[in-house]
Amino acid sequence: MTKLFGKWLKIYQDEIHLFLWTATLLFLIRSSNILFNNFAETAFLKRFGVQYMPIMAAVNSVSTFFIMGVLTGFMMRMSGTRLLTNMLLICGFSVAGLRLLIPLDIHLLYPLLYVLKAQYEALLGLLFWNLANDLFNTRQSKRIFPLISAGGLLGGVLGSFGTPYLAKLISLDNLMLAYLVTTLTGALAAKRLGSLFPTAVVTDKAAGKGKDRPSLAEEFKKVIPLIKSSTLAKILILLTLLPNVAIPIMNYQFNFAVDRTFGTENGMLRFFSYFRGVQNTIALVISLFVGRIYSRFGIPVALMFHPFNYILAFMGFLFRFDIFSAMYARLSTAVLRNTINTPARAVLFGLIPSAHRAMLRPFLRGTVVRIGILAGSGLILISQPFMHPRYLSVLGCFFVVAWFASAMALKREYARILMDLITADMLDLRSLDEEDLSKILREPAVRKGLAHAFKSARGEDALWYAKRLKSVSAEGLDDMILEKLAKEDDRTVARLLPLLSPRAGKEAVRRFIEEADPDRPADIVTLAGEAREAFAGTGLDFHGIVFKKEPHPKIKAYAVAGLYPEEFSSIIRSWLVSDRLSEKQAAVIAAGGSKDKKYIAPFMEMLREDPEDRLAPELLAALNRLGAPHMNRIARPFLSHDSEQVRLAALVVFEIKDEGSARAVITRLGDTHAPVSDLAIEKLEKAEQRIAPLLVEGITLPDRRMRENIFRLFESLDIKDVEIYNFARAQMEKAYGMLAAAGAVARLPESPRRELLEDHLKQQKALLGENVLRVLVARDRSGRMRNVWRGISSPDPQRRANSVEALDDLADRSISKILTPLLEDLPPDQCLAVGKKHFKSSLEDYRADTVLVQILTDPDWLTVVLAISLIAENGPSKEQRKAIERLTESQDPRIHSMARWALRGVKSGPLSGDEKAPATAIQLGILARLKNTEVFSGLTVIELAAVASVTLERAHPEGDVVTGGDMVREEMLLIEEGEVRHWRHLPDGGSDVELGRLVAA
C-alpha cells in the first residue's frame, strides 16, 4: 500500500514515513491555529470591541519584532524538533491557563488572546518550516513541500469546518482546551518525529547566542547606499511598504462589517469557520493553475493584479459597506496575495545581487513592514472620531493607487533594470530556481541580455547561456552559436552544436565548414561527430562534403555515420580489417553512427577479444549509440581499467539505474584521472536514485580523493542529518545482527572454520560500529568528535572509557544509546540485550539451525565464503543446499567457485582443479594456518584472507637448498612442517658450520 501511495505522489520508499509524519505534524499545527484563531477573533470582537483593532495591529507588529529576536537565540542552541515540541507545549498550556481566567471577567484578557493567536500562528509556522528544511534537502523539498503544504491546507479546511460543531459540543470558551489537546498531540508528533528522524546527529552544546539584531538606525545606515544606487531596491521598498499600510485598513473594515452583521458569538464563530474553510479550499485549487498567469503576462503585470483588486475591494466597501463586500475583499486579497503576489515578489527579490540580499531582506521584512503596519494603524486611530469605517476606503485607495503606480513603474523600468544587472554581471540567474528562472526568461529584456552575455562568455558559461536561450526559442541563436565555433574549446563546441535548429539551413552548414580550421584536426573530428544531429534535415549533403574533403580517417568516419550505411558499408568493412589502428577506430565510429544493429554482435566480440583494449573507448561509444542491450553490464568491468581513456569512455555510457550502479559510479569519485572523477560527480548530481546513504558509506573508505569529492557532493546535494541518522541506524542494526550471528555460530560444532567465521563476524561488528563513529567525526566541524574517535581507538582503558562517556554527551541520544554498547568491551549477551531493545524483530531470527542460511545473503564476500565452507564441512541441509545453488549464479567469482566446490561435496582443503584461480580463490586451509602464526596473529580475518590469496604452499625434499648464495627471495618464507638448517660455508676448503635451526611451530 505504501509503495502504491509513494508512486502516486512521486515519493520514494524511504521518504514515505518521513513525509507522513511531517505532513501530519503540519496538519495538527494548522488545525490548532484555526481553532484558536476562530475563537480569539470572535471573542475579541464581541467582548472587547472592533474599535481597538488598529491598536492590536500595532501591538502585533512590535511584538513580532521582539519575539523573533528572542526566538533566534533559541534556534541557535536547540534542535528544530525540540524547539517546536517545546513551543507547542508552551502555546497549549498558556492558552489553557488563560481559560481558567475567563470567569474572572478580565477584559484585557481578550486583546492578549488576540495578540497571542497571531504570534503563535507565526511562530509555529516559522519553526515548522525551519524544521522541514532540516529534514529535507533541496531536491526533496521541490517534490515534497507542496504535498506537505496540502496537508496543512487540509488541516485548515477541516479545522475551520469543524469549529462550529466542536463549539456546540463543548461550548465556545472550551475551544481553548481543545486547542491544548491539538497542540499536545502536535508536540507528541514532533517529539516522535525527532526520535525517528533526528536533525542533529552531533550536538553543538558549545554554540553561543545568536548575534543581536541591529538597531533601526544601523539598518538604515547599511541600506541607504543600496537604495540610492538601485532602482530595483527602491521599487521593492515601495512594493513592501504600501501594501502593509493598506492591510490594517482592510482588516479593520472586514472585522467591523463582520461584527455589525453577526450579533452573537456563535453566529460569528460559524461565519469565521465556514469562511476560512472555503477560503483555504479555493486557495488550494487556484494554486494549481497560477503558473499560466506568469506565462501569459510576466512578473511586472502579475504584480499589478493585487493592488488593482485592492482598489476594487475598497470601492466595494465605499459604495456598499456590508458582509458581502467584506467577504469579497478578504477572500480575493488573501488568495491573490498567497498565489500570485508573494511568489512574484520573491522572484523579483531574487534579482537583487546576492551580496545585497542578506542586507536588504531583514530591512524589508522587519523595518519596512513594521513602518507600514504602524502607519496604517495610526491612520485608523486618527480617523476613528471623525469618520465611518467605510470612508477609510478613500485613504486606503490613496496608498493602493501609489502601490499600483509602483508596479507600473516597475513594468516601465523592468527592461532597463534587467539589462543593467546583466551587463554589470550582477544578475545571478543560475542561483534562481528553475521555476523562478522560467518566469524571468519570459521577459524580452532578459533574453536580450542573455544574448549579450552569451557572446562574451566562454566554456561552461557560454553553454549555460545557450541552453537558456534555446529554452525560450531566442531569435538568431543559430548565428550566435556558429560564430562561436572557432572560438571555443572542443568540449564546448561539441555541446553547443546540438543546440542548433534544423532551420540553420545551407548557410549554417557553409559557415560551419568555413569555421573548421584544417590545422586543428582534433577539433574537426569533434565537430564532424556532433554535426550529424545538428545538421539533420538541412537539405545539404554536409557529410558527403566532409567525406570527400577531409583525409583524416576519424573525420571520414563521422561523415560516413551520417550517410546511408548500405552504400558505405564496404568502406566500413575495409577499415575493420585494416592493420592500422586509426582505420579500425574510424570503422567503429562510422558503424556506431549508422544505427545499424547488425554491428552489435561483432563489436561485442571485438571488445572481448582485444587483449590490450585499444579499441575499447570507440567500441563502448559505438555500442551505446547502436542501442546495445545491458550497456551497464558491458561497461562495468571497464570502469576500473588501467587506461584513463577507457575508464572515461565506460563511465560516459554507464547509467545510474539502481543502488548497484550508483555504487559503481561512487567508486570513480576516487579516480586519479580528474575528468573521470568530475564526470562521476556530474552523474551523481543528476541521479534520480537516492544516493545520499551510499555517499555516507563512502566517507568510511580510506580514500582521501574520494572523501574530498564526496564532501563536494554533500554541498551540492544538501545531505541532511536525518539521512546520516538513517545510515547510522542501519549500520548499527547490522552490527548487532553480526553479533547475534556470531553467537549463533558459536553454538555449532567446534572446528577451525567455525572459529574463523565467528571471529570474522565479531570483527565485522566492530567495523560497522567504527563506520558510524567515523561518519559522526566527518559531520562534526568542531573537531571534538575526532578526539573522541582517537580516544576510543586508544589501548588505554581509562582513555577509552572517558571517550565513550564524551560520545554519549556529544552525539544525539538516539544514536549514542545504541552505538555506545558496540564500542565498549561488554560481554556479548549484555551488548545484544541493548540491541534487542531497538532491533528486536531483526535479531530474533538468528538461531544455530538457520544462521548459516541467513549469512549466505550477506553482501560481504568473505562472510559468504566462510559460511559455505562451514556448511560443506558439516554437510549441507536441504535448505542450505538450495541457498548454495543460488550462489552458483553469483557475479563474484570467489562466491561462485566456492559454491560449486561445496556442491561437489568437498569436505575440506583449498579449491582444486580448474576452479582454482589465484585471482579469485581463497584457500581456507592456508588462512586458518596463518591465523595461528604468531607474526600474523594481530590481523583480522579479512586481512588474513588477503595474505592467503598470495600465499603458496611448497614441499621441499630433505637436503634441498631453500635460499642462500646467489638466490634472491622477495617472499616471506614460513615453515609449516619440518625444519630448516642455517649453514655458513667457510672459504679455503673449510668445513661448513651450522649456525642454527628453524623448526616449525
N, C-alpha and C positions, 0 to 999 in steps of 0.2 A: 504493500500500500504506500509506504513512504517513498519507494522508488518511483512509482507512478506519479505521486504528488510532486516530487522533485523534478521529474522530467517535464511535467506540465508547466511548472513555474520556472524552469531553467535554473534549478538549484542543484548543485552536486550532492552526492550521497552524504559526504562527510560535513556538509554545511546545513543539512536539513534540521538537525536538532538545535544547533545554534540559532538558526533563523526562527524556529518556532518559539524558543524561549525569549528571544529578543522581541519578536512581534507581539507575543503575549504580554511582555512587560510594558510595551508602549500602549497596548490595548487597555491595560489596567490603569496606567497613568492618565490617559486621555479620558477614560470613564470617570476617574476620580475628579479630574479637573472640571468636567462638565457638571457633575453633581454639585460641587462646591460653587462653581460659577453661577449656576442657576439659582441656588439658594441665596448666596451672598448678594447678588444683584437685586433679586426680588426683595430681600429683607431690607437692604439699604434704601431702595426707592420708596418702599411703603412705610418703613419705621423711622427713617431719618429725614429723607427729603431729596428730591431731584435737584433742588437749587444748589446743593453742595457738590454736584458733580464736577464743576471746574476745579474746586479746591482739591478734590480727590485725584484728578488728573495730575495736578502739580505735585501733590504729595507722592504719588506713584513714581513720577519722573525722578524726583530727588531720592526717593528710597531705593530705586533701582541702582542708582549711581553708587551709593554706599554699600548696599548688599552685595553687588557684583565684585566690589573691591575686596570685601571680606571673603567671599567665596573663592576668588582667585588664589588666595593664600592657602586655603584648604586643598584646592585642586593640585597644588604643587607638592603636597605632602601626603596625599591619601589616594589609594587606588579608586578607579572610577566606580566599580561596583559597591565598594564600601561606602563611598561618599553618597551615592544615590540611595543606598539602603538606609543610611542614617537620615538623609534628608526626607525620605518618605515617612520614616518614623516620627521625625520632628513635626512634619506637616500634619500627619494624622492625629497625634496626641495633642498638639497645640489647639487644633480646631475642636477636638473632643473636649478639651479642658475649657475652652470658651463656651461650649454648650452648657456647661454647668452654671455659667454666669448669667444666662438669659433670664431666668426667673427673677434676678435682682433688678431687672429693668434699667440697666445701664445703657443710655442712649449712645454713648461713644463707642460701644461695642460694635455697632453696625458699620461705621466707617472703618474701624480696624479690620473687620472681616472683609470689607470691600477691598482694602489695600492688600490684605493677605492673599486673597484669591488671585489677584493679578501677579503678585510677587511669586507665589507658589507655582503658578502655571508657568511663568517664565523660567524659574529656577529648575523645575523638574524637566522641562523641555531641554534646557541647556545641558544639564547633567546627562540626560538620556543620550542625546546625540553626541556628546563628548565620549560617552562610553561606547556607543556604536562605532565611532571612528577608531577606538582602541581595539575593538573586536574584529572589524572587517577592514581589509586592505582596499586600496583604490579600485582595483578591478572588481572586487566583490561588491563594493558599495554601489557601483553603477548598475549592477544587476539586482541587488537585494534591497537597497534602501527604498526604492519606490514601493516594493511589496510590503516592507515594514511600515512605511507611511500609510499604506492602505489599511493595515491592521489598526493603526492609530485612528484613522478616519472611521473605521468600523466601530471602534470603541466610542468615538464621539457620537456617532449616529445612535447606537444602542443606548448609550448613557443619556442622550437627550430625550429620545422617545420613552425611555424607561423612568425618567424622573417623576412625571406626574403620578404614575401608578405606585411608585415607591413612596412618594409623599402621602398619597391617600392611605397607604397601608400602615405607615409608621409615624405620620404627621410631618409637617414642614420642618420644624426645628430639629427633628431627629435625623434629617438628611446629613447633619454634621457627624452623627455617629456612623451613618452609612459610609460617609467619607473616610472615617477611621478604618472601617472594615476593608474598604478597597485599597487604601494606602498600606495597611498591614499586609494584605495579600500581595501587593506590589513589592513590598520590602522583602517578603519571603521569596518571591520570584527573583528579585535582584540578588539576594544572598545565594540562592541556589545557582543562579547563572554565574556568579562569581566563583563558586566552588567547582562548577563543571568546566568553566572556561576562564581561568584567571587572566587578568590583563597586565600582570607584572610578575614574571617568573623570578625576578631578582628584585627585592625591595630596596628602596632608596631612603632609608631612615635618616641619612645624614643630610637630606635635602633641606635647604633653608626656606625661609619665607620668600614668596614672590616679591618682585620689585613693587615699590609703592607706585600707585597711579600718579602720573604727573598732574600738576595743578592746571587750572584753566588757563592761566597766563602763560605757562610753559607750552601748552598745546598750541595756543595762538602764535607764540613766538616761533615754533617749529614749522607751522603750516603756512604762515603768511607768505614766505618766499615762493612756495609752490603755487599758491593762489594767484600771485602776481604774474607768474610766468606761464601758467597753464589755463587755457580757455576751458578745457575739459573739467578741470578741478572746480572752476567757478560754477559751471553748469551742474555738476554733481552736488555741490553745496546747495544750490537753489532747489534741485530736484529732491533733496532730503529735507531742507528746512520748510518749504512752503506746504508740502502735504501734512507735516506734523503740526502746522498751525491750524489747518482745516480739520484734522481728525478730531480734536476735542470738541470743536463746534458741532460737527455732525453727530458725534456720540451723545452730546448733551441734548440735541434736538430729538434724536431717536429715543432716548430714555424718557424725555419729557412727554413725548407722544404716547409711549407705551404706558407710562404712569397715569396719564389722563384717561386712557382707553380702558384700562383694567382696574377696577376699583378694589378688587380683593387680591390677597396674596396668592391664593390658589389659582385664580384666573391668570395672574401674571406669570406664575411659575409654569403653568401649562403652555402659555404662549412662548416663553423663552425656550422651553424644552422642545416643542414641536418645530419652532422656527429654526433653532440651531441644528436640529436633526435634518431638516430639509436643506439648510444651507450647506452642511457637510456633504450631503448626498449629491447636491448639484455640483459642488466643487470637485468631488471625486470623479464625476462623469466628465465635466468640462476639461479637467486637467489632461484627459487622454487625447484632446484634439487641438490644443492651443499651438502646437508646433506649426500648423498651417498658417497661422496669423503672421508669425515671423517670416515664413517663406514668402508670403504674399506682400507684406507691407514693409518689412525691415525693422530694425531696432528703433530709430527715432520716431517713426509713425506709431509703432506699438506703444511707445511711452506716452503718446497723446491720448490714448483711449481712456486711461484712468482719470486724468483731470477733466476731460470732456464729460465723462459720466458724473463726476462730482458736480459740474455745473448743472446738469440735468437734475441731479438729486436735490441740490439747493433750490433750484427753481420749483421743484415739486413741493418742497416744504414751504416756499414763499406763497404759492398760489393755492395749495391745499394741504394744510397742516393737520394730517390725521395719520392713523395707523398704517394706511396703505402706502402713503409717501414714505413713512418711516421704514416699512418693510422693504420697499424697493431700494431705498438709499443704503440700508445696512447690507442687504443681500448682494446687490450689484457691486458695491465698492469692495466688499470683502472678497468676492470671487475674482474680480479683476485684479485686485492687489496681489492675491496669492498665486494666481495662474498666469498672469501676463506681466504686470508691472514689476514685481520683485525679481523674477528671473531676468527680465530685460535690463533692469538697473544693475544686476550683478554682472551681466555681460559687459555693460558699459564700464563698470568699475574695473573689470579685468583689463581694460585698455590702458589703465594707468601703469606707467613703468613700475616694475617690481620693487625697485629701490624706494619708491614713494608710497607704495600701498600700505606698508606697515605703519607709516606715519599718518596717512590720511584716514584709514579705516576707523581707528578709535576716535578720531576727531569727528567724523560723520556720525558714527553710531552713538557716541556719548554726548559730546558738547552740542553739536548741531541739532540732534534730536531733542535734547533737553530744552534748548532755547526755543525750538518750535512749539513744543508742548506747553511750556510755561507762557509763551506769548499767546497761544490760543486760549488757554485757561484764563489768563489775565483779561483778555478781551471780553470773555463771557462774564466775569465778575464785575467789570466796569459797566457793562451794558445792562445787567440784570435790573437795576432800579428804573431804567428808562424805557425799555422796550420788551415786547413779547419775543419769546424764542424764535418765532417764525422769521422775524426781521434780522436775526443773526445771519440768515442766508445771504443778505447783501454784503456783510463783512466777509463771510466765507467766500463768496464769489470773487471778491477783490483779490484774495490770495490765490484762489484756484485759477483765475484768469492769468495771474502772473506765473503760476505753475505751468499752465498751458503755453504761455509765451516762451517760457524757458525751454520746453520741449520743442517748440517751433524753431527757436534759436539753435538748438542742437541739430535739428534737421538741416538748417541753413549752413551751419558751420561744420557739419559732420565730415564732409569730404575733405575739407581743409585740415581738420584735426587729425584725421587718419593719415593723410599724406604727410603732414608734419612729423607724426610719430614714426611712420615707416621710413621716411627719408633720414630722420635722425637716428634710426635704428633703436628706437625706444619702445616700439610695439612688439612685445614678445608673443607672437601668435602661437608659437609652439608650446607655450606654457598653458594655453587655454584647453579646456576640454573639447572633444570633438563636436559635441552638441553646440557649445558656445561658439566654436570656431566656424561651424557651418552657418550660423546666423550672421557672423561678421563678414564672411566671404560673399554674402549676397549683395553687399554694398559695392556699387561700381567703383567708388574711390579706393576701396581696398584692393580690388582686382587690378586697378591701375598701379597702385603702389607695389603690389606683388610682382607685377611685370617688371617694374623698375628694379626691384630688389633682385629678381632672378637674373637680370642682365649683368649685374655686378657681382653676383655670388659665385662661389666655386665649390666643387666637390659635393659633399652631403647636403650643404645648404642649398645649392642650386637644384639638386634633386628634390628636396622638400618643397621649394617654391614651385617647381614644375608640376609636381603632383597636385598641389593645391589649385594651381591654375587649370590643370586638366579636370579636376573635380567640378569646376564651375564653367567648363567649356569656354575658356577665355579666347578671345579673338587673337589671331596672329601667333598662337603658341607654336605652330609648326615652324614658322620662320625663325622665331626666337631660339628654338631648340637646334635647328640646323646651323644657325650662326655660332652656336657654342661647341659644335662637334670638334672643330680644330683647336679649341682652347682647353678642353677638359682632358683629364686622365682617362685611361682605358676603362676603368671600372665605372666611372660616372657616365661616360659616353654609352657604354653597354646598357646602362639602366635608364638612360634618357631616351634612347631610340624607340623602345616600345611605347612611349608616350605619344609618338607621332600618330596622327589620324590618317585613315585611308584617303582623306581629302588632300593629303600632301601633294599627290599628283606627280606629273612628269617633272615639273620644275623642281620639286623637292628631291627627286631622285638625281637629277642632274647636279644639283648643288651638293648633294651628298658625295657623289663621285668626284666632284671638283675639290671638295674639302679634304678627301682622303689623301694623306701625304705618303707618296711612294717610298720615302725614306724612313717610314715608321711601319714596317710590315706587321709587327705585332698588333698595332692599333687597327690596321686594315682587317686583320683576321677577326678581331673582336667586333668591329663594325659590320663586317660581312655576315658574321654569325647571327647578330641581332637583327640585321636588316630584313631577314626572311619574314619576320612577323610585321616589322614596321612598314614595309612597302607592299604588303599583300594588297592586291586589288587596285594598284596604281595604273595598271594598263601598260606599263613599260617593262620590257624584258631586262630588269635590273640584273638578275642572276646570270643571264646569258652574257651580258656585257662584262660582268666581273670575271666569269669563267674564261672568256676569250682574252681579256686584258691582262690578268694577273698570272705570273708564273709560279707563285708560291703555292705548294700543294694544299696547305691548310685553307688558303683563301679560295682556291678552286673547290675544295670540299664543301665549304659553306655555300658556295654558289650552286653546286650540284644538289645540295639539300633543298634548294628552292626550285629546282627544275623537276621535270617529270621523271620519276625513278626508273620507269621501264626503259626510257630512251638512254639513260646514262648508267644503267646497271652494269654494262660491260666495263665502263671506266672504274666503277667501284670494285668489281671483281679483279681487274688488273692491279689495282692498288693493294688489294688484300693479299695477293700472292707475291708482292714485291719484297725484295730483301731490304729495302730502305725503310727505316722506322717512320720517317716523316710521311711516306706514302701510305703506310699502314694506318697511321693516325688519321690521315686525310680520308681513307676509306671508312673508318669507323665514324668520323664526324659526318660525312656525307650520308651514309646509310642511316645514322641516327636521326638525321633531319628529314629523311624521306617518308617517315611514318609507315614504312613497310614492315609489318611484324614478322616477315619471314627471316629477318636478320636476328631475331631474339635468340633462337636456339644456337646458331653458330657463334654468336657473341658470348653466350654463356659458356660454351665450350672453350673459346679463346681465353676467357677470364680464368677458367680452371687450369688450362694447360700452360699458361705463360709463367714460367718459373720466376722470372725477375719482375713481373708485374709492370713491365714498361708501358703497356697499353691500358693499364687499369683506369687511370683518370678518364680517358676518352671512352673506354668501354662502359664505365659506370654512368657517365653522362648520356651516352647513346641509348643504353638500356632504359634509362629513366624516361627519355624523350619518346622512345618507342612504346612506352607503357608496359614494360615487363612486369609480370606479377611478382609480389613478395619482394619489392625492392629493399625493404629494410633487412630482410634475411640475407639478401645478396650483399648489401653494403656493410653490414655489421662487422664481419671479420676484418675489413679494411680500415675500420676506424682506429685501430691500434697498429697500423702498418708502419714500417721503418721510414718510408718515404713521406715527406711532408705533403707533397702534391697529391699523393694517393689518399692520405688521411683527409685532406681538404675536399677532394672530389667525392669521397664516400660520405662525408658529412653534409655536403651540398644536397645529395639526393636522399639523405636519411630524414625521415619524418617522425615527429613525436606523436605517437598514437595512443600509447598506454604507459603504465608505470615502468615497464621494462625498457622501452625505447627512451623514455626520459632519463633513466639511469645511465643508459649508454651515452647520451649526449652530455650528461653531467660529468662523466669521466674525462671528456675532452676539455673541460674547463682548466685542467692542469696541463694541457698540451704545451710543449716548448715552442711550437710554431705559433706566433701571435695571430695570424689570420684564422687558424683553426679555432683557437680559444675564443676569439672575437665572434666568429660565426656561431659557436656553441652558445655564447651569451645571447646573441640575437635570436636564435631559435627558441631558447628557453624563455626569453621575454615575451615572445609571441605565442607560446604554447597554450593550448586550451586546457591541457591537463593540469591537475593540482600538483604542482611540483614543489611547493614550499616544504612539506615534510622531507622530501628527498634531498633538498638542498641542506636542510638542517643536519641530516645524516652526514652529508659531505664535509661538514665542519669538523667532524671527528677524525677524518683521514689525515695522515701526516704529510700532506702535500701542500706546501706553502703557496704555490701559484694557484692551486685550486681554491684554497681558502680565501685568497685575495679576490678572486673572481666571484666566488660565492657571496662575499660581502658586497661586491659591486651589484650583484643581482638583488641582494637584500634591500638595497636602497631603491632600486627601480621597481621591484615587485612589492615593496611595502609589507614585508612579512611581519605579522603581528605576534605578540607574546602568546596569544591563545593557540597559534599554530605551533609555537615552541613547546607549549604545555602539552598539546596533543601528542607530539613526538616523544616528549619525555615520559608521559604516562604509558605510551605504547612500549617504549624501551624497558621501562620498569616492570610492566606486566610480563614481558618476555623474559626478563631476568629472573623473576620469581618462578616463571614456568621452567626455566633451565634448572633452578634449584630443586623444584619439585620432581623434575625428570631425573635429576641426579640421585635423589633419594629413592625413587622407584627402581632405578638401575642397580643401586647398591643392594637391593633385595634379590637380585638374580644370582645364579651360581657363580662362585668366585672364579676368576680367570684373569690373565694379563689383559685381555681385550676388554673385559668388563671394567677393569681398573682404568684403562686408557679412556674409555668413553665417559666414565664417571668424572674423572679429573677434567676432561675437556668441557663437560657441561658446567662444572663449577667455575672453570676459568672463563667460560662464555658469560656466566652470570656476572662475574667481576668486571668483565669488559663492557657489558651493557650498562652497568651502573656507572662506570667511568665515562662512557659516552655521554650520559645525561649530565654528569658533572662538567665535562668539557664544553658542552653547549651552554650551560649556565655561565661558565667562565667567558665564553665568546660573547654572550649577551650583556655581560656586566662591563660597562665602560669605566667604572671607578677603579678597577684592579683589585678590589677586596676579595672577589671570588677566586682570583688566581692564587692569592696567598692561601686560601682555604684548600685549593687543589694541591698545592705543594705540601701543605701540612698533612693532608690525608695520604699522600704518597710517601711520607717520611717513615723510616723504620722505627722512629722513636714513638713508643706507645702513648706517652703523655701528650706529645705534639699532635698525634692523630686524634686523640680524644678531644683536645681543645679545638681542633679544626672541625670535627664533626659537630661540636656544640655551636661553633660560629656559623656553620652551614645551616643549622636549624634556625638561626636568627636572621640570616641574610636571605635565604631562598623563601619563596612563597610557601606557606604552611602546607598547602595541598600537595606540594612536591616533596618538601623536606621530610614530612612524616612517613612517606613511602620510601624515599631514597636512603635516608639515614641507616636503616637496618641492613641495606645491601652493602654499605661501606664499612659497617662495624664488624668486628670479629665475633659475631653472635653464633651460637650453635644453630645448625640448620633448622631444627624444629622451631626455635624461637623466632627466627627470621621468617620462616614460612607462615607462622601464626599471624604476623603483621600483614603479609601478602594476602592471606585468605580474607582479611577484613575488607580489602579493597578489590580483590580479583577472585572472589570465591568460586564463581561459576567456571572460570577458565583453569583453575588449579585442581578441581576435584577429580578430573579425569585421569590424572597421572597415577596409574596402577602398574604393578610389576608385569601383569599379563598383557597389558596393552601399550605400555610406554614406548616400546621399540617401533611399533607401527606409527605412533604419533611422531616420533623423532624422524622417521623417514620423510616427512613432509617439510622438514626444516630447510630453509634456503642455504644454510651453510654446508658446503660440500663435504667437509671433513666430518661433521656430525653424522651425516647420512652414511658415509663410507664406513665409519666406525660401527654404526648400528647394523649395517649389512653384514659386516664381518662377525659381529657377535651373534646375529641370527644364524649365520651359516655354521658357526661353531656349535651352537646348541641344537641346530635342526629347526627349520622354519615351520611354523604352524600354517594352517590353510590361509588365514587372513594375512600373515606376514608374507607368504609366498605371492599372494595376489598383489600386495603392495610393491614387492621387489620386481614383479613382472612389469608393472607400470613404469618402474625406473629404468628399464632397459631402453626406453624411448627418450631418456634424458639427453639434453643437448650437451651436458657436461660429460666429457669423455671419461673422467675419473669415476663418476657415479655409474655411467653406462657400463664400463668394463667391470666394475665391482659387482654390479647386479647380475651380469651374465656369469661371472665367476661363482657367485653364490648359488645361482640356479643350477649350475652343473654339479652341485653337491660337494664342492671342495670344502674341506673342514678346517684347514689351517695353511699357513705359509703364504708366500707372496703370490701375486698374479703370475700366471705361467703361459707358455705357448705364444701364439700370435697376438694375444690380448695384452701382453706385457710391453708397454711403451714407456720409455724413460721420461717422456714429456708429460705423461698423464697418469701413470700408475703410482700407487702408494704401496710400499712393501711394509705391511704391518708388523711382520716379524722383526725387521730391522728397526722399526720405530720403537717397538717395545724394548729391544735390547739397548737402544740409545738412551732410553729413559732411565735405565738402571746404570748408566755410565756416569761416573762422578763429574766429568767435565761438562756434561750436558744436563745435569740434574736440575739446574735452575731454569731451564727453558719450559715454555708452555707446550702443550701437545701440538698446537698448530705450528709452532716454531720447530718442534722436533720433526713434524711431517715435512717441513721444508728441507731440513737436513737429510731426512731419509730419502727424499726424492733424488738427491745427488750422491747417495751412498751406494757403493758397490761392494759385493762380497767376493773375496778371492781365497782360494785354497792353495797353499804353498807346500810342496813336499819337504821332508826333512833335509837339511843341508842347503836349501835354496837361499840365495842372497836376495834379501828384500830390498835393501838400499845400501848405498855406500859408494866410495870411489868416485867415478865419473857420473854415476846415476843421479839425475836431478828429479826430485819429487815435489810436486805442487799440491799434494794432498796431505791430509792428516791421516795417519795410519793407526787403527785401533786393533788390539789383539783380543779376539773373542775366545780363542781356544788354542792351547799350546803355549810355547814360549819363544822368545827371540833373544839370541845372544849378541852382545855388543863386543866386537873384536877390534883390536888395533894391530895392523900389520907393521912389523918393525923392519927397517931397511937393512941392507948389508947381510941378508940371509938369516936374520934372527928369527926366533920362533914368534908366532902370533900370540898376542896377550889378550886374554878375555878380561874386559873391563866391567862387565856386569850382565845381568839377565833381566829381561822384562817378561813377566808371567801374566797370563790372562787373569782378570779378577774373578 
